[in-house]
Amino acid sequence: MQTYLETPAGLEPQGLLDRIEFLNILIAKSGQLLAQAKFIQDDIVNKGLLQAMEQDLDRKLSPSLVNKFVGSGAKNINYLVNWADRINASATHQLDGIRTIISYKKAELNL
């Protein structure tokens, strides 16, 4: 996904239409990936909070420190959540950009 988004779209009409089609698929897949990653993230945070309570960390530490402790246990999945979110946003922005290029090309033909 990342590699595809890092390649230039080109300016050929059929290439742009093909890219639009693939970007739509990429948006759907990255959205699903994001939802799955957030589900796992929530599970890790829940388990971390339960662990913190079992260890009485909520009585020993401030709430912000407990949150940092729990968040550090989810750092790998946090990375995946952020990455999936950025993939989804980048694909959406590219789709909007290609639509703009196509509109511009159409306007040029009408002149």
C-alpha positions as CSV (number, residue, x, y, z in Angstrom):
1,M,0.0,0.0,0.0
2,Q,2.7,2.5,1.0
3,T,4.8,1.8,-2.0
4,Y,1.9,2.2,-4.4
5,L,1.0,5.6,-2.8
6,E,4.6,6.7,-3.2
7,T,4.6,6.2,-7.0
8,P,3.5,9.1,-9.3
9,A,0.1,8.8,-10.9
10,G,1.1,10.0,-14.3
11,L,-1.1,12.0,-16.6
12,E,-2.4,9.4,-19.1
13,P,-6.3,9.3,-18.9
14,Q,-6.5,5.5,-18.8
15,G,-3.8,5.3,-16.2
16,L,-5.6,7.9,-14.0
17,L,-8.9,6.0,-14.3
18,D,-7.1,2.7,-13.4
19,R,-5.5,4.4,-10.4
20,I,-8.9,5.8,-9.3
21,E,-10.3,2.3,-9.3
22,F,-7.3,0.9,-7.3
23,L,-7.4,3.8,-4.9
24,N,-11.0,3.0,-4.1
25,I,-10.1,-0.5,-3.2
26,L,-7.1,0.7,-1.2
27,I,-9.3,3.0,0.8
28,A,-11.7,0.2,1.6
29,K,-8.9,-2.2,2.6
30,S,-7.0,0.4,4.6
31,G,-10.3,1.4,6.4
32,Q,-10.7,-2.3,7.4
33,L,-7.1,-2.5,8.5
34,L,-7.6,0.6,10.6
35,A,-10.7,-0.8,12.2
36,Q,-9.0,-4.1,13.0
37,A,-5.9,-2.3,14.4
38,K,-8.1,-0.1,16.6
39,F,-10.0,-3.1,17.9
40,I,-6.7,-4.7,18.9
41,Q,-5.5,-1.4,20.4
42,D,-8.6,-1.2,22.6
43,D,-8.1,-4.8,23.8
44,I,-4.4,-4.1,24.7
45,V,-5.4,-0.9,26.5
46,N,-8.2,-2.7,28.4
47,K,-5.8,-5.5,29.5
48,G,-3.2,-2.9,30.5
49,L,-5.7,-1.0,32.6
50,L,-6.8,-4.2,34.3
51,Q,-3.1,-5.1,35.0
52,A,-2.5,-1.6,36.4
53,M,-5.5,-1.9,38.7
54,E,-4.3,-5.4,39.9
55,Q,-0.9,-4.0,40.7
56,D,-2.6,-1.0,42.5
57,L,-0.8,1.4,40.1
58,D,-3.9,3.5,40.1
59,R,-3.2,4.2,43.8
60,K,0.5,4.6,43.5
61,L,0.7,6.7,40.3
62,S,-1.2,9.7,39.0
63,P,-3.9,8.9,36.3
64,S,-1.7,10.5,33.6
65,L,1.2,8.2,34.5
66,V,-1.1,5.1,34.5
67,N,-2.2,6.2,31.0
68,K,1.4,6.5,29.9
69,F,2.2,3.1,31.4
70,V,-0.7,1.5,29.6
71,G,-0.1,3.4,26.4
72,S,3.6,2.2,26.3
73,G,2.3,-1.4,26.3
74,A,0.4,-0.7,23.1
75,K,3.2,1.2,21.2
76,N,3.5,-1.3,18.4
77,I,-0.2,-1.4,17.7
78,N,-0.4,2.4,18.1
79,Y,2.2,2.6,15.2
80,L,-0.1,0.4,13.1
81,V,-3.2,2.4,13.9
82,N,-1.4,5.6,12.9
83,W,0.1,4.1,9.8
84,A,-3.3,2.7,8.6
85,D,-4.9,6.1,9.2
86,R,-2.2,7.8,7.2
87,I,-2.5,5.2,4.3
88,N,-6.3,5.8,4.3
89,A,-5.9,9.6,4.3
90,S,-3.2,9.6,1.6
91,A,-5.2,7.4,-0.7
92,T,-8.2,9.7,-0.2
93,H,-6.2,12.8,-1.0
94,Q,-4.7,11.2,-4.1
95,L,-8.1,10.3,-5.3
96,D,-9.2,13.9,-4.9
97,G,-6.1,15.1,-6.7
98,I,-6.7,12.8,-9.6
99,R,-10.3,14.0,-9.9
100,T,-8.9,17.5,-10.1
101,I,-6.4,16.6,-12.8
102,I,-9.2,14.9,-14.8
103,S,-11.5,17.9,-14.5
104,Y,-8.6,20.2,-15.6
105,K,-8.0,17.9,-18.6
106,K,-11.7,18.0,-19.5
107,A,-11.7,21.8,-19.3
108,E,-8.7,22.0,-21.6
109,L,-10.5,19.9,-24.2
110,N,-13.5,22.2,-24.2
111,L,-11.4,25.3,-24.8
